[in-house]
Amino acid sequence: MRHAKRLFETVQGYTGTARSLSAIARELGLNRRTVAKYARAACWKECIRRTPSRRSTSLDPYLEYLRQR
């Protein structure tokens, strides 16, 4: 999380300048799409990868037992 916040602040600092997203990406050593994501975001928490919710399966009643094994 600290990395995402620091990266967000860095990219936001560059977006106020006349540099293109490609130039910012080259300078920071990042993919242009990553820079675009951080530049578009309103806050750094929007950039954090979220794990999708897991669908239930027929194994759910036995998961605790399986973890113990």
mmJSON file of the N, C-alpha and C atoms, coordinates in Angstrom:
{"data_MODEL":{"atom_site":{
"group_PDB":["ATOM","ATOM","ATOM","ATOM","ATOM","ATOM","ATOM","ATOM","ATOM","ATOM","ATOM","ATOM","ATOM","ATOM","ATOM","ATOM","ATOM","ATOM","ATOM","ATOM","ATOM","ATOM","ATOM","ATOM","ATOM","ATOM","ATOM","ATOM","ATOM","ATOM","ATOM","ATOM","ATOM","ATOM","ATOM","ATOM","ATOM","ATOM","ATOM","ATOM","ATOM","ATOM","ATOM","ATOM","ATOM","ATOM","ATOM","ATOM","ATOM","ATOM","ATOM","ATOM","ATOM","ATOM","ATOM","ATOM","ATOM","ATOM","ATOM","ATOM","ATOM","ATOM","ATOM","ATOM","ATOM","ATOM","ATOM","ATOM","ATOM","ATOM","ATOM","ATOM","ATOM","ATOM","ATOM","ATOM","ATOM","ATOM","ATOM","ATOM","ATOM","ATOM","ATOM","ATOM","ATOM","ATOM","ATOM","ATOM","ATOM","ATOM","ATOM","ATOM","ATOM","ATOM","ATOM","ATOM","ATOM","ATOM","ATOM","ATOM","ATOM","ATOM","ATOM","ATOM","ATOM","ATOM","ATOM","ATOM","ATOM","ATOM","ATOM","ATOM","ATOM","ATOM","ATOM","ATOM","ATOM","ATOM","ATOM","ATOM","ATOM","ATOM","ATOM","ATOM","ATOM","ATOM","ATOM","ATOM","ATOM","ATOM","ATOM","ATOM","ATOM","ATOM","ATOM","ATOM","ATOM","ATOM","ATOM","ATOM","ATOM","ATOM","ATOM","ATOM","ATOM","ATOM","ATOM","ATOM","ATOM","ATOM","ATOM","ATOM","ATOM","ATOM","ATOM","ATOM","ATOM","ATOM","ATOM","ATOM","ATOM","ATOM","ATOM","ATOM","ATOM","ATOM","ATOM","ATOM","ATOM","ATOM","ATOM","ATOM","ATOM","ATOM","ATOM","ATOM","ATOM","ATOM","ATOM","ATOM","ATOM","ATOM","ATOM","ATOM","ATOM","ATOM","ATOM","ATOM","ATOM","ATOM","ATOM","ATOM","ATOM","ATOM","ATOM","ATOM","ATOM","ATOM","ATOM","ATOM","ATOM","ATOM","ATOM","ATOM","ATOM","ATOM","ATOM"],
"id":[1,2,3,4,5,6,7,8,9,10,11,12,13,14,15,16,17,18,19,20,21,22,23,24,25,26,27,28,29,30,31,32,33,34,35,36,37,38,39,40,41,42,43,44,45,46,47,48,49,50,51,52,53,54,55,56,57,58,59,60,61,62,63,64,65,66,67,68,69,70,71,72,73,74,75,76,77,78,79,80,81,82,83,84,85,86,87,88,89,90,91,92,93,94,95,96,97,98,99,100,101,102,103,104,105,106,107,108,109,110,111,112,113,114,115,116,117,118,119,120,121,122,123,124,125,126,127,128,129,130,131,132,133,134,135,136,137,138,139,140,141,142,143,144,145,146,147,148,149,150,151,152,153,154,155,156,157,158,159,160,161,162,163,164,165,166,167,168,169,170,171,172,173,174,175,176,177,178,179,180,181,182,183,184,185,186,187,188,189,190,191,192,193,194,195,196,197,198,199,200,201,202,203,204,205,206,207],
"type_symbol":["N","C","C","N","C","C","N","C","C","N","C","C","N","C","C","N","C","C","N","C","C","N","C","C","N","C","C","N","C","C","N","C","C","N","C","C","N","C","C","N","C","C","N","C","C","N","C","C","N","C","C","N","C","C","N","C","C","N","C","C","N","C","C","N","C","C","N","C","C","N","C","C","N","C","C","N","C","C","N","C","C","N","C","C","N","C","C","N","C","C","N","C","C","N","C","C","N","C","C","N","C","C","N","C","C","N","C","C","N","C","C","N","C","C","N","C","C","N","C","C","N","C","C","N","C","C","N","C","C","N","C","C","N","C","C","N","C","C","N","C","C","N","C","C","N","C","C","N","C","C","N","C","C","N","C","C","N","C","C","N","C","C","N","C","C","N","C","C","N","C","C","N","C","C","N","C","C","N","C","C","N","C","C","N","C","C","N","C","C","N","C","C","N","C","C","N","C","C","N","C","C","N","C","C","N","C","C"],
"label_atom_id":["N","CA","C","N","CA","C","N","CA","C","N","CA","C","N","CA","C","N","CA","C","N","CA","C","N","CA","C","N","CA","C","N","CA","C","N","CA","C","N","CA","C","N","CA","C","N","CA","C","N","CA","C","N","CA","C","N","CA","C","N","CA","C","N","CA","C","N","CA","C","N","CA","C","N","CA","C","N","CA","C","N","CA","C","N","CA","C","N","CA","C","N","CA","C","N","CA","C","N","CA","C","N","CA","C","N","CA","C","N","CA","C","N","CA","C","N","CA","C","N","CA","C","N","CA","C","N","CA","C","N","CA","C","N","CA","C","N","CA","C","N","CA","C","N","CA","C","N","CA","C","N","CA","C","N","CA","C","N","CA","C","N","CA","C","N","CA","C","N","CA","C","N","CA","C","N","CA","C","N","CA","C","N","CA","C","N","CA","C","N","CA","C","N","CA","C","N","CA","C","N","CA","C","N","CA","C","N","CA","C","N","CA","C","N","CA","C","N","CA","C","N","CA","C","N","CA","C","N","CA","C","N","CA","C","N","CA","C","N","CA","C"],
"label_alt_id":[null,null,null,null,null,null,null,null,null,null,null,null,null,null,null,null,null,null,null,null,null,null,null,null,null,null,null,null,null,null,null,null,null,null,null,null,null,null,null,null,null,null,null,null,null,null,null,null,null,null,null,null,null,null,null,null,null,null,null,null,null,null,null,null,null,null,null,null,null,null,null,null,null,null,null,null,null,null,null,null,null,null,null,null,null,null,null,null,null,null,null,null,null,null,null,null,null,null,null,null,null,null,null,null,null,null,null,null,null,null,null,null,null,null,null,null,null,null,null,null,null,null,null,null,null,null,null,null,null,null,null,null,null,null,null,null,null,null,null,null,null,null,null,null,null,null,null,null,null,null,null,null,null,null,null,null,null,null,null,null,null,null,null,null,null,null,null,null,null,null,null,null,null,null,null,null,null,null,null,null,null,null,null,null,null,null,null,null,null,null,null,null,null,null,null,null,null,null,null,null,null,null,null,null,null,null,null],
"label_comp_id":["MET","MET","MET","ARG","ARG","ARG","HIS","HIS","HIS","ALA","ALA","ALA","LYS","LYS","LYS","ARG","ARG","ARG","LEU","LEU","LEU","PHE","PHE","PHE","GLU","GLU","GLU","THR","THR","THR","VAL","VAL","VAL","GLN","GLN","GLN","GLY","GLY","GLY","TYR","TYR","TYR","THR","THR","THR","GLY","GLY","GLY","THR","THR","THR","ALA","ALA","ALA","ARG","ARG","ARG","SER","SER","SER","LEU","LEU","LEU","SER","SER","SER","ALA","ALA","ALA","ILE","ILE","ILE","ALA","ALA","ALA","ARG","ARG","ARG","GLU","GLU","GLU","LEU","LEU","LEU","GLY","GLY","GLY","LEU","LEU","LEU","ASN","ASN","ASN","ARG","ARG","ARG","ARG","ARG","ARG","THR","THR","THR","VAL","VAL","VAL","ALA","ALA","ALA","LYS","LYS","LYS","TYR","TYR","TYR","ALA","ALA","ALA","ARG","ARG","ARG","ALA","ALA","ALA","ALA","ALA","ALA","CYS","CYS","CYS","TRP","TRP","TRP","LYS","LYS","LYS","GLU","GLU","GLU","CYS","CYS","CYS","ILE","ILE","ILE","ARG","ARG","ARG","ARG","ARG","ARG","THR","THR","THR","PRO","PRO","PRO","SER","SER","SER","ARG","ARG","ARG","ARG","ARG","ARG","SER","SER","SER","THR","THR","THR","SER","SER","SER","LEU","LEU","LEU","ASP","ASP","ASP","PRO","PRO","PRO","TYR","TYR","TYR","LEU","LEU","LEU","GLU","GLU","GLU","TYR","TYR","TYR","LEU","LEU","LEU","ARG","ARG","ARG","GLN","GLN","GLN","ARG","ARG","ARG"],
"label_asym_id":["A","A","A","A","A","A","A","A","A","A","A","A","A","A","A","A","A","A","A","A","A","A","A","A","A","A","A","A","A","A","A","A","A","A","A","A","A","A","A","A","A","A","A","A","A","A","A","A","A","A","A","A","A","A","A","A","A","A","A","A","A","A","A","A","A","A","A","A","A","A","A","A","A","A","A","A","A","A","A","A","A","A","A","A","A","A","A","A","A","A","A","A","A","A","A","A","A","A","A","A","A","A","A","A","A","A","A","A","A","A","A","A","A","A","A","A","A","A","A","A","A","A","A","A","A","A","A","A","A","A","A","A","A","A","A","A","A","A","A","A","A","A","A","A","A","A","A","A","A","A","A","A","A","A","A","A","A","A","A","A","A","A","A","A","A","A","A","A","A","A","A","A","A","A","A","A","A","A","A","A","A","A","A","A","A","A","A","A","A","A","A","A","A","A","A","A","A","A","A","A","A","A","A","A","A","A","A"],
"label_entity_id":["1","1","1","1","1","1","1","1","1","1","1","1","1","1","1","1","1","1","1","1","1","1","1","1","1","1","1","1","1","1","1","1","1","1","1","1","1","1","1","1","1","1","1","1","1","1","1","1","1","1","1","1","1","1","1","1","1","1","1","1","1","1","1","1","1","1","1","1","1","1","1","1","1","1","1","1","1","1","1","1","1","1","1","1","1","1","1","1","1","1","1","1","1","1","1","1","1","1","1","1","1","1","1","1","1","1","1","1","1","1","1","1","1","1","1","1","1","1","1","1","1","1","1","1","1","1","1","1","1","1","1","1","1","1","1","1","1","1","1","1","1","1","1","1","1","1","1","1","1","1","1","1","1","1","1","1","1","1","1","1","1","1","1","1","1","1","1","1","1","1","1","1","1","1","1","1","1","1","1","1","1","1","1","1","1","1","1","1","1","1","1","1","1","1","1","1","1","1","1","1","1","1","1","1","1","1","1"],
"label_seq_id":[1,1,1,2,2,2,3,3,3,4,4,4,5,5,5,6,6,6,7,7,7,8,8,8,9,9,9,10,10,10,11,11,11,12,12,12,13,13,13,14,14,14,15,15,15,16,16,16,17,17,17,18,18,18,19,19,19,20,20,20,21,21,21,22,22,22,23,23,23,24,24,24,25,25,25,26,26,26,27,27,27,28,28,28,29,29,29,30,30,30,31,31,31,32,32,32,33,33,33,34,34,34,35,35,35,36,36,36,37,37,37,38,38,38,39,39,39,40,40,40,41,41,41,42,42,42,43,43,43,44,44,44,45,45,45,46,46,46,47,47,47,48,48,48,49,49,49,50,50,50,51,51,51,52,52,52,53,53,53,54,54,54,55,55,55,56,56,56,57,57,57,58,58,58,59,59,59,60,60,60,61,61,61,62,62,62,63,63,63,64,64,64,65,65,65,66,66,66,67,67,67,68,68,68,69,69,69],
"pdbx_PDB_ins_code":[null,null,null,null,null,null,null,null,null,null,null,null,null,null,null,null,null,null,null,null,null,null,null,null,null,null,null,null,null,null,null,null,null,null,null,null,null,null,null,null,null,null,null,null,null,null,null,null,null,null,null,null,null,null,null,null,null,null,null,null,null,null,null,null,null,null,null,null,null,null,null,null,null,null,null,null,null,null,null,null,null,null,null,null,null,null,null,null,null,null,null,null,null,null,null,null,null,null,null,null,null,null,null,null,null,null,null,null,null,null,null,null,null,null,null,null,null,null,null,null,null,null,null,null,null,null,null,null,null,null,null,null,null,null,null,null,null,null,null,null,null,null,null,null,null,null,null,null,null,null,null,null,null,null,null,null,null,null,null,null,null,null,null,null,null,null,null,null,null,null,null,null,null,null,null,null,null,null,null,null,null,null,null,null,null,null,null,null,null,null,null,null,null,null,null,null,null,null,null,null,null,null,null,null,null,null,null],
"Cartn_x":[0.823,0.0,0.869,1.981,2.851,3.378,3.669,4.189,3.154,1.9,0.835,0.66,0.723,0.56,1.719,2.937,4.111,4.073,3.691,3.611,2.526,1.383,0.298,0.763,1.435,1.909,2.931,3.798,4.8,4.153,3.234,2.563,1.718,1.03,0.222,1.097,2.295,3.226,3.647,3.794,4.172,3.01,1.79,0.658,0.362,0.792,0.587,1.52,2.553,3.522,3.029,3.795,3.411,3.86,4.333,4.819,3.651,3.873,2.869,2.945,1.906,1.91,3.039,3.321,4.414,5.761,5.955,7.217,7.356,6.261,6.283,6.602,5.975,6.197,7.659,8.24,9.654,10.554,10.261,11.104,11.022,9.83,9.643,9.909,10.039,10.276,9.028,7.866,6.593,5.907,4.903,4.075,3.194,2.922,2.098,0.693,0.157,-1.194,-1.223,-0.143,-0.059,-0.047,0.731,0.799,-0.567,-1.248,-2.583,-3.559,-3.475,-4.36,-4.137,-2.885,-2.572,-2.901,-2.763,-3.071,-4.58,-5.358,-6.827,-7.449,-6.814,-7.391,-7.525,-8.599,-8.821,-8.026,-7.844,-7.03,-6.267,-5.237,-4.355,-5.051,-6.102,-6.788,-7.517,-7.818,-8.456,-7.507,-6.22,-5.22,-4.839,-5.309,-4.949,-5.691,-4.986,-5.572,-6.542,-7.723,-8.73,-8.909,-9.045,-9.28,-10.781,-11.159,-12.585,-13.198,-14.45,-15.109,-15.218,-15.058,-15.031,-16.447,-16.763,-18.063,-18.041,-19.186,-19.243,-19.156,-18.584,-18.435,-18.974,-19.009,-19.487,-18.495,-17.258,-16.252,-16.328,-17.078,-17.137,-17.376,-18.276,-18.467,-17.229,-16.309,-15.143,-13.84,-13.878,-12.644,-11.841,-12.494,-11.764,-11.046,-11.711,-11.083,-9.876,-10.037,-8.941,-7.755,-8.011,-6.931,-6.15,-6.868,-6.212,-5.34,-5.731,-4.96,-3.705],
"Cartn_y":[-1.192,0.0,1.258,1.226,2.388,2.698,1.625,1.787,2.473,2.064,2.647,4.128,4.466,5.869,6.713,6.204,6.938,7.091,6.025,6.077,7.04,7.018,7.94,9.388,9.703,11.071,11.488,10.571,10.875,11.163,10.288,10.478,11.749,12.006,13.223,14.468,14.393,15.512,15.782,14.751,14.896,15.326,14.975,15.256,16.743,17.534,18.972,19.634,18.938,19.49,19.24,19.712,19.577,18.245,17.316,16.03,15.124,14.3,13.322,12.111,11.296,10.08,9.144,9.09,8.24,8.721,10.028,10.576,10.31,10.455,10.179,8.709,7.837,6.394,6.046,6.621,6.359,6.826,8.004,8.557,7.738,7.225,6.452,4.962,4.529,3.113,2.267,2.849,2.148,2.001,1.158,1.019,2.256,2.682,3.868,3.688,2.482,2.223,2.351,1.96,2.111,3.588,4.364,5.8,6.432,6.01,6.555,6.237,5.026,4.633,5.517,5.76,6.598,8.063,8.516,9.907,10.151,9.156,9.262,9.201,8.525,8.261,9.537,9.598,10.747,10.596,9.357,9.109,7.809,7.599,6.45,5.125,5.133,3.879,3.29,4.111,3.608,2.733,2.859,2.146,0.794,0.508,-0.745,-1.9,-2.974,-4.167,-4.798,-5.07,-5.691,-7.152,-8.0,-9.405,-9.601,-10.256,-10.469,-11.382,-11.166,-12.021,-13.437,-14.383,-15.787,-16.35,-17.068,-17.74,-18.959,-19.32,-20.507,-21.77,-22.804,-24.077,-25.19,-26.37,-27.511,-27.917,-27.413,-27.721,-26.808,-25.744,-24.78,-25.399,-26.351,-26.921,-27.65,-28.021,-28.817,-28.035,-26.75,-25.972,-25.914,-25.732,-25.651,-26.959,-28.065,-29.385,-29.521,-29.125,-29.243,-28.356,-27.172,-26.298,-26.938,-27.595,-28.242,-29.397,-30.089,-31.227,-30.725],
"Cartn_z":[0.0,0.0,0.0,0.711,0.728,-0.662,-1.409,-2.766,-3.649,-3.542,-4.363,-4.045,-2.785,-2.386,-2.912,-2.775,-3.24,-4.765,-5.455,-6.907,-7.361,-6.682,-7.001,-6.863,-5.753,-5.526,-6.582,-6.966,-7.986,-9.326,-9.743,-11.04,-11.022,-9.925,-9.827,-9.918,-9.364,-9.469,-10.904,-11.691,-13.092,-13.975,-13.622,-14.506,-14.603,-13.652,-13.736,-14.734,-15.15,-16.104,-17.524,-18.482,-19.888,-20.491,-19.664,-20.174,-20.551,-21.567,-21.963,-21.034,-21.058,-20.24,-20.653,-21.937,-22.423,-21.897,-21.87,-21.367,-19.869,-19.131,-17.697,-17.461,-18.245,-18.103,-18.373,-19.417,-19.726,-18.593,-18.061,-16.999,-15.715,-15.408,-14.181,-14.372,-15.627,-15.902,-15.711,-16.031,-15.873,-17.215,-17.248,-18.427,-18.556,-19.791,-20.011,-19.457,-19.544,-19.015,-17.491,-16.824,-15.374,-15.001,-15.724,-15.474,-15.717,-16.769,-17.07,-15.948,-15.397,-14.304,-13.086,-12.736,-11.583,-11.846,-13.084,-13.425,-13.386,-13.766,-13.799,-12.411,-11.502,-10.181,-9.36,-8.578,-7.696,-6.4,-5.935,-4.742,-4.952,-4.157,-4.364,-4.096,-3.292,-2.97,-4.175,-5.171,-6.39,-7.208,-6.963,-7.756,-7.178,-5.982,-5.333,-5.994,-6.219,-6.812,-5.826,-6.274,-5.407,-5.805,-4.808,-5.11,-5.318,-6.384,-6.639,-5.583,-5.318,-4.333,-4.886,-4.02,-4.424,-4.43,-5.493,-5.558,-4.653,-4.13,-3.277,-4.136,-3.546,-4.24,-3.352,-3.885,-3.108,-2.02,-2.087,-1.076,0.155,0.078,1.18,2.556,2.71,4.051,4.589,3.705,4.103,4.107,3.79,3.659,4.951,6.074,7.336,7.627,7.377,7.554,6.633,5.397,4.419,4.816,5.349,5.787,6.941,7.83,8.964,8.523,7.485,6.983,6.316],
"occupancy":[1.0,1.0,1.0,1.0,1.0,1.0,1.0,1.0,1.0,1.0,1.0,1.0,1.0,1.0,1.0,1.0,1.0,1.0,1.0,1.0,1.0,1.0,1.0,1.0,1.0,1.0,1.0,1.0,1.0,1.0,1.0,1.0,1.0,1.0,1.0,1.0,1.0,1.0,1.0,1.0,1.0,1.0,1.0,1.0,1.0,1.0,1.0,1.0,1.0,1.0,1.0,1.0,1.0,1.0,1.0,1.0,1.0,1.0,1.0,1.0,1.0,1.0,1.0,1.0,1.0,1.0,1.0,1.0,1.0,1.0,1.0,1.0,1.0,1.0,1.0,1.0,1.0,1.0,1.0,1.0,1.0,1.0,1.0,1.0,1.0,1.0,1.0,1.0,1.0,1.0,1.0,1.0,1.0,1.0,1.0,1.0,1.0,1.0,1.0,1.0,1.0,1.0,1.0,1.0,1.0,1.0,1.0,1.0,1.0,1.0,1.0,1.0,1.0,1.0,1.0,1.0,1.0,1.0,1.0,1.0,1.0,1.0,1.0,1.0,1.0,1.0,1.0,1.0,1.0,1.0,1.0,1.0,1.0,1.0,1.0,1.0,1.0,1.0,1.0,1.0,1.0,1.0,1.0,1.0,1.0,1.0,1.0,1.0,1.0,1.0,1.0,1.0,1.0,1.0,1.0,1.0,1.0,1.0,1.0,1.0,1.0,1.0,1.0,1.0,1.0,1.0,1.0,1.0,1.0,1.0,1.0,1.0,1.0,1.0,1.0,1.0,1.0,1.0,1.0,1.0,1.0,1.0,1.0,1.0,1.0,1.0,1.0,1.0,1.0,1.0,1.0,1.0,1.0,1.0,1.0,1.0,1.0,1.0,1.0,1.0,1.0,1.0,1.0,1.0,1.0,1.0,1.0],
"B_iso_or_equiv":[0.0,0.0,0.0,0.0,0.0,0.0,0.0,0.0,0.0,0.0,0.0,0.0,0.0,0.0,0.0,0.0,0.0,0.0,0.0,0.0,0.0,0.0,0.0,0.0,0.0,0.0,0.0,0.0,0.0,0.0,0.0,0.0,0.0,0.0,0.0,0.0,0.0,0.0,0.0,0.0,0.0,0.0,0.0,0.0,0.0,0.0,0.0,0.0,0.0,0.0,0.0,0.0,0.0,0.0,0.0,0.0,0.0,0.0,0.0,0.0,0.0,0.0,0.0,0.0,0.0,0.0,0.0,0.0,0.0,0.0,0.0,0.0,0.0,0.0,0.0,0.0,0.0,0.0,0.0,0.0,0.0,0.0,0.0,0.0,0.0,0.0,0.0,0.0,0.0,0.0,0.0,0.0,0.0,0.0,0.0,0.0,0.0,0.0,0.0,0.0,0.0,0.0,0.0,0.0,0.0,0.0,0.0,0.0,0.0,0.0,0.0,0.0,0.0,0.0,0.0,0.0,0.0,0.0,0.0,0.0,0.0,0.0,0.0,0.0,0.0,0.0,0.0,0.0,0.0,0.0,0.0,0.0,0.0,0.0,0.0,0.0,0.0,0.0,0.0,0.0,0.0,0.0,0.0,0.0,0.0,0.0,0.0,0.0,0.0,0.0,0.0,0.0,0.0,0.0,0.0,0.0,0.0,0.0,0.0,0.0,0.0,0.0,0.0,0.0,0.0,0.0,0.0,0.0,0.0,0.0,0.0,0.0,0.0,0.0,0.0,0.0,0.0,0.0,0.0,0.0,0.0,0.0,0.0,0.0,0.0,0.0,0.0,0.0,0.0,0.0,0.0,0.0,0.0,0.0,0.0,0.0,0.0,0.0,0.0,0.0,0.0,0.0,0.0,0.0,0.0,0.0,0.0],
"pdbx_formal_charge":[null,null,null,null,null,null,null,null,null,null,null,null,null,null,null,null,null,null,null,null,null,null,null,null,null,null,null,null,null,null,null,null,null,null,null,null,null,null,null,null,null,null,null,null,null,null,null,null,null,null,null,null,null,null,null,null,null,null,null,null,null,null,null,null,null,null,null,null,null,null,null,null,null,null,null,null,null,null,null,null,null,null,null,null,null,null,null,null,null,null,null,null,null,null,null,null,null,null,null,null,null,null,null,null,null,null,null,null,null,null,null,null,null,null,null,null,null,null,null,null,null,null,null,null,null,null,null,null,null,null,null,null,null,null,null,null,null,null,null,null,null,null,null,null,null,null,null,null,null,null,null,null,null,null,null,null,null,null,null,null,null,null,null,null,null,null,null,null,null,null,null,null,null,null,null,null,null,null,null,null,null,null,null,null,null,null,null,null,null,null,null,null,null,null,null,null,null,null,null,null,null,null,null,null,null,null,null],
"auth_seq_id":[1,1,1,2,2,2,3,3,3,4,4,4,5,5,5,6,6,6,7,7,7,8,8,8,9,9,9,10,10,10,11,11,11,12,12,12,13,13,13,14,14,14,15,15,15,16,16,16,17,17,17,18,18,18,19,19,19,20,20,20,21,21,21,22,22,22,23,23,23,24,24,24,25,25,25,26,26,26,27,27,27,28,28,28,29,29,29,30,30,30,31,31,31,32,32,32,33,33,33,34,34,34,35,35,35,36,36,36,37,37,37,38,38,38,39,39,39,40,40,40,41,41,41,42,42,42,43,43,43,44,44,44,45,45,45,46,46,46,47,47,47,48,48,48,49,49,49,50,50,50,51,51,51,52,52,52,53,53,53,54,54,54,55,55,55,56,56,56,57,57,57,58,58,58,59,59,59,60,60,60,61,61,61,62,62,62,63,63,63,64,64,64,65,65,65,66,66,66,67,67,67,68,68,68,69,69,69],
"auth_comp_id":["MET","MET","MET","ARG","ARG","ARG","HIS","HIS","HIS","ALA","ALA","ALA","LYS","LYS","LYS","ARG","ARG","ARG","LEU","LEU","LEU","PHE","PHE","PHE","GLU","GLU","GLU","THR","THR","THR","VAL","VAL","VAL","GLN","GLN","GLN","GLY","GLY","GLY","TYR","TYR","TYR","THR","THR","THR","GLY","GLY","GLY","THR","THR","THR","ALA","ALA","ALA","ARG","ARG","ARG","SER","SER","SER","LEU","LEU","LEU","SER","SER","SER","ALA","ALA","ALA","ILE","ILE","ILE","ALA","ALA","ALA","ARG","ARG","ARG","GLU","GLU","GLU","LEU","LEU","LEU","GLY","GLY","GLY","LEU","LEU","LEU","ASN","ASN","ASN","ARG","ARG","ARG","ARG","ARG","ARG","THR","THR","THR","VAL","VAL","VAL","ALA","ALA","ALA","LYS","LYS","LYS","TYR","TYR","TYR","ALA","ALA","ALA","ARG","ARG","ARG","ALA","ALA","ALA","ALA","ALA","ALA","CYS","CYS","CYS","TRP","TRP","TRP","LYS","LYS","LYS","GLU","GLU","GLU","CYS","CYS","CYS","ILE","ILE","ILE","ARG","ARG","ARG","ARG","ARG","ARG","THR","THR","THR","PRO","PRO","PRO","SER","SER","SER","ARG","ARG","ARG","ARG","ARG","ARG","SER","SER","SER","THR","THR","THR","SER","SER","SER","LEU","LEU","LEU","ASP","ASP","ASP","PRO","PRO","PRO","TYR","TYR","TYR","LEU","LEU","LEU","GLU","GLU","GLU","TYR","TYR","TYR","LEU","LEU","LEU","ARG","ARG","ARG","GLN","GLN","GLN","ARG","ARG","ARG"],
"auth_asym_id":["A","A","A","A","A","A","A","A","A","A","A","A","A","A","A","A","A","A","A","A","A","A","A","A","A","A","A","A","A","A","A","A","A","A","A","A","A","A","A","A","A","A","A","A","A","A","A","A","A","A","A","A","A","A","A","A","A","A","A","A","A","A","A","A","A","A","A","A","A","A","A","A","A","A","A","A","A","A","A","A","A","A","A","A","A","A","A","A","A","A","A","A","A","A","A","A","A","A","A","A","A","A","A","A","A","A","A","A","A","A","A","A","A","A","A","A","A","A","A","A","A","A","A","A","A","A","A","A","A","A","A","A","A","A","A","A","A","A","A","A","A","A","A","A","A","A","A","A","A","A","A","A","A","A","A","A","A","A","A","A","A","A","A","A","A","A","A","A","A","A","A","A","A","A","A","A","A","A","A","A","A","A","A","A","A","A","A","A","A","A","A","A","A","A","A","A","A","A","A","A","A","A","A","A","A","A","A"],
"auth_atom_id":["N","CA","C","N","CA","C","N","CA","C","N","CA","C","N","CA","C","N","CA","C","N","CA","C","N","CA","C","N","CA","C","N","CA","C","N","CA","C","N","CA","C","N","CA","C","N","CA","C","N","CA","C","N","CA","C","N","CA","C","N","CA","C","N","CA","C","N","CA","C","N","CA","C","N","CA","C","N","CA","C","N","CA","C","N","CA","C","N","CA","C","N","CA","C","N","CA","C","N","CA","C","N","CA","C","N","CA","C","N","CA","C","N","CA","C","N","CA","C","N","CA","C","N","CA","C","N","CA","C","N","CA","C","N","CA","C","N","CA","C","N","CA","C","N","CA","C","N","CA","C","N","CA","C","N","CA","C","N","CA","C","N","CA","C","N","CA","C","N","CA","C","N","CA","C","N","CA","C","N","CA","C","N","CA","C","N","CA","C","N","CA","C","N","CA","C","N","CA","C","N","CA","C","N","CA","C","N","CA","C","N","CA","C","N","CA","C","N","CA","C","N","CA","C","N","CA","C","N","CA","C","N","CA","C","N","CA","C","N","CA","C"],
"pdbx_PDB_model_num":[1,1,1,1,1,1,1,1,1,1,1,1,1,1,1,1,1,1,1,1,1,1,1,1,1,1,1,1,1,1,1,1,1,1,1,1,1,1,1,1,1,1,1,1,1,1,1,1,1,1,1,1,1,1,1,1,1,1,1,1,1,1,1,1,1,1,1,1,1,1,1,1,1,1,1,1,1,1,1,1,1,1,1,1,1,1,1,1,1,1,1,1,1,1,1,1,1,1,1,1,1,1,1,1,1,1,1,1,1,1,1,1,1,1,1,1,1,1,1,1,1,1,1,1,1,1,1,1,1,1,1,1,1,1,1,1,1,1,1,1,1,1,1,1,1,1,1,1,1,1,1,1,1,1,1,1,1,1,1,1,1,1,1,1,1,1,1,1,1,1,1,1,1,1,1,1,1,1,1,1,1,1,1,1,1,1,1,1,1,1,1,1,1,1,1,1,1,1,1,1,1,1,1,1,1,1,1]
}}}
